[in-house]
């Protein structure tokens, strides 16, 4: 068996993309985009393409972007893929995924409070907004979560211009209510028991428009005792001001417990 002197092996350096005008020496390595391979020089050579077997050997077949640009790792957040020619690898920046419904934020109430205002999540990027609200609970057993729209940041509209309709189903009964001159709308009943949190979802339609703002939604909760509760509701705020957000509270001004969570999605139209 032949003995190989390891000290006789050498690799000069990787020279990046092949350049027809560069003088290469033995053991220089280049990347040749036309084939997507890396080549190692067999001897000193200038102007001889890497495909010339008299001057070059294949060092790494199909190395593509791995060998290109001197073993570059690409840029932050780039991905590695096979190029369009199917003969090399390349780094690329992936296109940001787009969707007609995009999550904007998730907010969790960090401490007990009487009012919780979420503002400034509306923008020209979206026309409508979906709210997913869960783990709502107050210190008022059998009360209601109250919602009012804000016409400026942190300032809820408290006038009697909410026109609403609500259909409610209890464990053993059903009812409905409507009010053309209310000062708020109430998605769900509340319990003080930790395990009996209420949840609801609603869509606010085009809140930045200066025409009446419409809301529809549905929810489920407890009445403070053993009765389950669900509701469907529709609301119109009969105002011509743009809406900036929404304020949550208890309908009797009692404490809204920490842990309530709201996730907001923007919907393109």
URWOKA-V530734 format. One record per residue. PHI is phi in radians with two decimals (none if undefined). Layout:
phi=PHI
phi=PHI
//
This chain:
phi=none
phi=-1.18
phi=-1.71
phi=-1.80
phi=-1.47
phi=-0.98
phi=-1.15
phi=-1.52
phi=-1.45
phi=-2.69
phi=-2.36
phi=-1.03
phi=3.12
phi=-1.51
phi=-1.78
phi=1.33
phi=-1.14
phi=-1.12
phi=-2.17
phi=-1.08
phi=-1.69
phi=-1.47
phi=-1.56
phi=-1.82
phi=-2.00
phi=-0.96
phi=1.37
phi=-1.19
phi=-2.00
phi=-2.31
phi=-1.87
phi=-2.08
phi=-1.10
phi=-1.11
phi=-1.96
phi=1.32
phi=-1.95
phi=-1.79
phi=-2.23
phi=-2.07
phi=-1.23
phi=-1.49
phi=-2.83
phi=-1.09
phi=-2.73
phi=-2.45
phi=1.43
phi=-1.75
phi=-1.03
phi=-1.04
phi=-1.36
phi=-1.35
phi=-1.21
phi=-1.31
phi=-2.04
phi=-2.40
phi=-2.09
phi=-1.19
phi=-1.68
phi=-2.63
phi=-1.29
phi=1.14
phi=-1.25
phi=0.84
phi=-1.13
phi=-1.12
phi=-1.62
phi=-1.11
phi=1.02
phi=1.14
phi=1.06
phi=-1.06
phi=-1.57
phi=1.36
phi=-1.85
phi=-1.00
phi=1.28
phi=-1.33
phi=-1.98
phi=-1.93
phi=-2.60
phi=-1.37
phi=-1.24
phi=-1.13
phi=-1.41
phi=1.22
phi=-2.21
phi=-2.82
phi=-1.77
phi=-2.61
phi=-1.57
phi=-2.61
phi=-1.66
phi=-1.14
phi=-1.24
phi=-1.13
phi=-1.11
phi=-1.99
phi=-2.66
phi=-1.34
phi=-2.33
phi=-2.22
phi=-1.22
phi=-1.71
phi=-2.87
phi=-2.18
phi=-2.13
phi=-2.10
phi=-1.19
phi=-1.50
phi=-2.64
phi=-1.07
phi=-2.76
phi=-1.62
phi=-2.44
phi=-2.33
phi=-1.88
phi=-2.04
phi=-2.27
phi=1.13
phi=-1.81
phi=-1.61
phi=-2.65
phi=-1.26
phi=-1.23
phi=-2.34
phi=-1.78
phi=-2.06
phi=-2.42
phi=-1.78
phi=-2.00
phi=-1.98
phi=-2.08
phi=-2.41
phi=1.09
phi=-1.45
phi=-2.72
phi=-2.25
phi=-1.45
phi=-1.87
phi=-1.12
phi=1.41
phi=-1.40
phi=-2.30
phi=-1.25
phi=-1.85
phi=-2.18
phi=-2.33
phi=-1.50
phi=-1.74
phi=-1.78
phi=-2.66
phi=-0.96
phi=1.36
phi=-2.01
phi=-1.38
phi=-1.45
phi=-1.90
phi=-1.27
phi=-1.62
phi=-2.10
phi=-1.60
phi=-1.79
phi=-2.42
phi=-2.36
phi=-2.46
phi=-1.91
phi=-2.16
phi=-2.19
phi=-1.64
phi=-1.00
phi=-2.20
phi=-2.75
phi=-2.42
phi=-2.70
phi=-2.51
phi=-2.58
phi=-2.42
phi=-2.67
phi=-1.57
phi=-2.43
phi=-1.67
phi=-1.83
phi=-3.05
phi=-2.34
phi=-2.23
phi=-1.20
phi=-2.51
phi=-1.44
phi=-2.05
phi=-2.20
phi=-1.54
phi=-1.38
phi=-0.97
phi=-1.27
phi=-1.84
phi=-1.29
phi=-1.83
phi=-2.37
phi=-2.72
phi=-2.34
phi=-2.72
phi=-2.03
phi=-1.79
phi=-1.60
phi=0.77
phi=-1.20
phi=-1.54
phi=-1.32
phi=-1.68
phi=-1.96
phi=-0.85
phi=-1.62
phi=-1.90
phi=-2.42
phi=-2.26
phi=-2.95
phi=-2.72
phi=-2.76
phi=-2.56
phi=-2.87
phi=-2.25
phi=-1.58
phi=1.73
phi=-2.03
phi=-1.87
phi=-1.50
phi=-1.27
phi=-2.58
phi=-2.40
phi=-2.62
phi=-2.19
phi=-2.50
phi=-2.39
phi=-2.44
phi=-2.20
phi=-1.64
phi=-1.46
phi=-2.36
phi=-1.94
phi=-1.93
phi=-1.17
phi=-1.78
phi=-1.81
phi=3.05
phi=-2.55
phi=-2.06
phi=-1.82
phi=-2.83
phi=-1.72
phi=-1.19
phi=-1.94
phi=1.37
phi=-1.41
phi=-1.28
phi=-1.66
phi=-1.31
phi=-1.04
phi=1.91
phi=-1.04
phi=-2.37
phi=-2.29
phi=-1.97
phi=-1.99
phi=-2.04
phi=-1.66
phi=-2.07
phi=-1.35
phi=-2.63
//
